[in-house]
Amino acid sequence: MKEVAIIYTDTRNGNAIDYIEGSLKDIFADHIRLKRYFLNQLDKGCLISADAVLLNGEKLLYTAQPYLSRTDNIVVRRRAGRQRYAQDYARSAVYAIRTWHTLQSHPLR
């Protein structure tokens, strides 16, 4: 089972958060374990470690970096107010995680 961290700015849009996470759970079923983080609630020195890190918007790419144990496993979701973009995000996450898993199983070296 893969550990997937999802980082949001804050808890303001609970419906979108539930939709995004529900879409990922529908796609991956029992193959991933989701853990959500909110930047405005992280303590200094907190270090997030996961097989994949999904960021809810490009702005988080820079503000979340100090909290990440690595940065080669990040997927950034386009910020938009429409639910159809959540599906694009889920598809991007699927591709990134599958690619990562393939590379781990069959290294290029």
C-alpha positions in Angstrom: 0.0 0.0 0.0 1.3 3.4 -1.0 1.2 6.4 1.4 -0.1 9.6 -0.3 0.0 13.0 1.4 -2.3 15.7 0.2 -1.4 19.2 1.2 -4.0 22.0 1.3 -3.6 25.6 2.4 -6.4 25.4 4.9 -9.7 23.8 5.6 -11.9 26.4 3.9 -13.4 24.3 1.1 -14.4 21.1 2.7 -16.6 20.0 -0.2 -13.7 20.2 -2.7 -11.4 18.4 -0.3 -13.9 15.6 0.2 -14.5 15.4 -3.6 -10.8 15.2 -4.4 -10.1 12.6 -1.8 -13.2 10.6 -2.7 -12.1 10.5 -6.4 -8.7 9.3 -5.4 -10.2 6.6 -3.2 -12.5 5.5 -6.0 -9.6 5.1 -8.4 -7.1 3.5 -6.1 -9.4 1.7 -3.7 -7.2 -0.2 -1.2 -3.9 0.5 -2.9 -3.3 3.9 -1.2 -3.6 5.4 2.2 -4.4 9.1 2.1 -3.2 11.5 4.8 -4.2 15.2 4.6 -2.2 18.1 5.8 -3.1 21.8 6.1 -0.2 24.3 5.9 -1.8 26.7 8.4 -1.9 23.9 10.9 1.6 22.4 10.5 4.1 22.9 13.3 7.6 24.2 12.6 9.9 21.3 12.0 7.2 19.0 10.8 8.5 16.7 8.1 6.0 15.0 5.7 7.2 11.7 4.3 5.1 9.8 1.7 5.4 7.8 -1.5 3.6 10.7 -3.3 2.7 14.2 -2.3 -0.2 15.9 -3.9 -0.4 19.7 -3.7 -3.6 21.6 -4.1 -2.2 24.5 -6.2 1.1 25.8 -7.5 1.5 28.3 -4.7 1.9 25.4 -2.3 4.9 24.2 -4.3 7.2 26.8 -2.6 5.5 27.1 0.8 5.2 23.3 1.4 8.9 22.6 0.5 10.3 23.1 4.0 7.9 20.4 5.3 8.7 17.8 2.7 11.3 15.0 3.2 11.8 14.9 -0.6 10.6 16.7 -3.7 10.9 14.2 -6.5 7.4 12.8 -5.8 5.2 15.9 -6.1 2.0 16.3 -8.2 0.5 19.8 -8.4 -3.2 20.2 -9.0 -4.4 23.1 -11.1 -6.4 25.6 -9.0 -9.9 25.9 -10.2 -13.4 26.1 -8.7 -15.0 23.4 -10.9 -15.3 19.8 -9.9 -14.2 18.6 -13.4 -10.7 19.8 -12.5 -10.7 17.5 -9.5 -11.1 14.6 -11.9 -8.1 15.9 -13.9 -6.1 16.1 -10.7 -7.0 12.5 -9.8 -6.0 11.3 -13.3 -2.7 13.2 -12.9 -2.1 11.6 -9.5 -2.8 8.2 -11.0 -0.3 8.7 -13.8 2.4 10.1 -11.3 2.0 7.3 -8.8 1.9 4.6 -11.5 5.1 6.1 -13.1 6.8 6.2 -9.8 5.8 2.6 -9.0 7.0 1.4 -12.4 10.4 3.2 -11.9 10.7 1.6 -8.5 10.0 -1.8 -9.8 12.2 -1.4 -13.0 14.9 1.1 -12.3 16.5 2.8 -15.3 20.0 2.1 -14.1 
